[in-house]
Every structure is written in C-alpha cells, then in structure tokens.
C-alpha cells in the first residue's frame, strides 16, 4: 500500500477504556507525513458512544492537519451507530481495505 497511507486497525469493544492506544497511533501518523489514515474496523465487535466520540475527535484533528480519514470494514452494529448519529454522512466509509485500495488506484 502507498507509504502515505497509514492503516490503523482497531478491535474488540472500542470504547473509552481502550481508545488510548488508538489515539497514540493517530498522533504518530500525524507526525510521520501520512496523507490518509485508514481505520480498519474489521475486528471491532462493539462500539459505544465514547468510541464514536474518539473517532469524531480524531477525524477533526486529522482534518485540521490536512490528513484524510477513511473507515473500512464496519459491522452492522457500528453501521447502525453511525446512521443513528448521522456520522455515516460525515465519515468516508468503504466496505473493505481492498475496496479502499481500488479507490486509490482509480483516483490516480
């Protein structure tokens, strides 16, 4: 994958208790010249409002730094959370990492 793309995978129950390592990965990405952060949610089993809040704050911080954030591989529970809060229209969401790579290739 393109070196300007940083893939960050999250897993399990994504909430306030386990979002610290995610935020650390985001900070490292912002310092490394990354232009796109792909958040892979393939192994997320549950996300609560604090997990969603972490994603929203991350999105804003990345946007202010000129970095695009894309989310992929969300399950039905996470999709419903995004839809109920209207975040599905704010985030760029793709079905899988492969689909994301196809979008990158077609953009070039």
C-alpha positions in Angstrom: 0.0 0.0 0.0 1.1 3.6 -0.6 3.5 4.8 2.1 1.4 7.9 2.6 -1.5 5.8 3.8 -1.4 4.6 7.4 -3.7 1.7 8.3 -4.7 1.6 11.9 -6.7 -1.5 12.9 -9.0 -1.4 16.0 -10.6 -4.5 17.5 -12.8 -5.8 20.2 -15.0 -3.4 22.1 -14.0 0.1 21.1 -14.7 2.5 24.0 -13.1 4.9 26.4 -11.2 2.2 28.1 -9.2 1.1 25.1 -9.0 4.2 22.8 -5.7 5.4 24.3 -3.5 3.2 22.0 -5.6 4.2 19.0 -5.1 7.9 19.8 -1.3 7.2 20.2 -1.3 5.6 16.7 -3.1 8.7 15.3 -0.6 11.0 16.9 2.3 9.0 15.4 0.6 9.1 12.0 0.2 12.9 12.1 3.9 13.2 12.9 5.0 10.9 10.1 3.8 12.7 6.9 0.8 10.5 6.4 -1.8 11.9 4.0 -4.5 9.3 4.6 -5.4 7.3 7.7 -7.4 4.2 7.0 -9.2 3.0 10.2 -9.9 -0.7 9.8 -12.8 -1.9 12.0 -12.8 -5.5 10.7 -12.3 -6.9 14.2 -14.5 -4.5 16.1 -17.2 -6.4 17.9 -18.9 -3.4 19.6 -18.5 0.4 19.7 -20.2 2.7 22.2 -20.7 6.5 22.1 -17.3 7.1 23.6 -15.7 5.1 20.9 -17.6 7.1 18.3 -16.6 10.3 20.1 -12.9 9.2 19.8 -13.4 8.7 16.0 -15.1 12.1 15.7 -12.3 13.9 17.6 -9.7 12.0 15.5 -11.5 13.0 12.3 -11.4 16.7 13.3 -7.8 16.6 14.4 -6.7 14.9 11.2 -8.8 17.2 9.1 -7.2 20.3 10.7 -3.8 18.8 9.9 -4.7 18.2 6.2 -5.0 14.4 6.6 -7.9 12.5 5.3 -9.6 9.7 7.4 -11.3 6.8 5.8 -13.1 4.0 7.8 -13.4 0.5 6.4 -14.9 -2.9 7.3 -17.6 -1.9 9.8 -20.1 -4.4 11.1 -23.8 -3.9 11.3 -23.9 -2.6 14.9 -21.3 0.1 14.1 -23.1 1.0 10.9 -26.3 1.5 12.9 -24.5 3.7 15.4 -23.1 5.8 12.6 -26.5 6.1 10.9 -28.4 6.9 14.1 -26.0 9.7 14.9 -25.7 11.0 11.3 -22.0 10.2 11.3 -22.4 8.0 8.2 -22.7 11.2 6.2 -19.6 12.7 7.8 -17.2 9.8 7.5 -15.9 8.2 4.3 -16.8 4.6 4.8 -15.7 1.8 2.4 -16.6 -1.9 2.6 -13.0 -3.3 2.9 -9.3 -2.5 2.6 -9.4 -4.0 -0.9 -12.1 -1.6 -1.9 -10.1 1.3 -0.5 -7.1 0.3 -2.5 -9.2 0.1 -5.6 -10.5 3.6 -5.0 -6.9 4.9 -4.6 -5.8 3.2 -7.8 -8.8 4.6 -9.7 -8.0 8.1 -8.4 -4.5 8.0 -9.9 
